[in-house]
């Protein structure tokens, strides 16, 4: 029976590849848009204007404080009541962008706040415009601290993208869910699905680990 | 456009919401406890002297951290039956969440343990402490103190992750929102209430985390 299921699964493999491709480009796209959004909101998050700061904080709390599943139901089921109708794919892109943006804005804000006040003051005293201060003084120094958490967020963005399968986007999780109805062997089917995610997330996380090992890691014996 | 917000429906379903809230909290707490125990065991095995076990544990942790929780939930939901294990949805959900958070908690603990100077462990060793005694009296009291803020962060994501159990029809907060959508066609009322309750839990845990960082009550032990 097992080899029969295996044969069936191999026959269904092209669908898994198609689904994997959707996962890859969708999460890739939303990582890019999310990063842009995150940086913009992150800059608002550290601004001195109270209402702007409050709104940016509220946005990041909403995206970080509610499950992504609820957010995607919000976008897919509630936005139409306000006249904004989305196809599943559009809802997925909007949802993932907002999610990534919410997490990245906190990372960016935290990275920028690590820079000592004196740097800002020195730049101001040297006659740098606000744009120049950001571009030449603050961001170059904040970037190394931001990169680690940012890559971590990219991995979790790829993993969160699995949730959009519930509104019918044909990503690799949805392909697995449909396949398991025909090939009733969850072990086989979802191991394959997991393997696809593992193949992107694991190398990326090793990359961060090696990057961070150089700075912080040390051996410890219990 | 929405003309009114149907409070009456919410009163009709308030019992269900209470049940959902308690289930969400209960599932999260049980999974946190089980995941915490698993995390300690994994962490000890990973840092232990036996290289083969350490490799296997490392692989387990990486596999859990590099695949989406939704795939893991489906994996257990569709595969346990094949092995003749007859779990209901609740048990499958708690199993998946505990195994998932156990991997994360073990990494948090490892980071905490790495912050303890090796000299202390060596001192304990030369004082004749056994491995268990070293863990019980020297390592864990300090490591747990240093890991309280990240552990609270992990419990925030655990509460959010528990929403995925609604997909295998566990009655928790997100599921109640879905029930309201399906039975009364009130997605706005359903999911706004669900999201508000999640935000309530989120703000409570977030402020607990900020408070614990500000008080630094655990730093004194270091």
Interface residues (C-beta under 8 A of the other chain):
Chain A: X61 X62 X64 X65 X66 X67 X68 X69 X70 X73 X74 X77 X78 X81 X82 X83 X155 X159 X160 X161 X162 X163 X165 X166 X173 X176 X177 X180 X184 X185 X186 X187 X189 X190 X191 X193 X194 X197 X198 X201 X202 X205 X216 X217 X218 X220 X221 X222
Chain B: X1 X2 X44 X47 X48 X49 X62 X63 X65 X66 X67 X68 X69 X70 X71 X72 X74 X75 X76 X77 X78 X79 X80 X81 X82 X113 X114 X116 X118 X121 X131 X134 X135 X139 X156 X160 X161 X162 X163 X164 X166 X167 X174 X177 X178 X181 X187 X188 X191 X192 X194 X195 X198 X199 X202 X203 X206
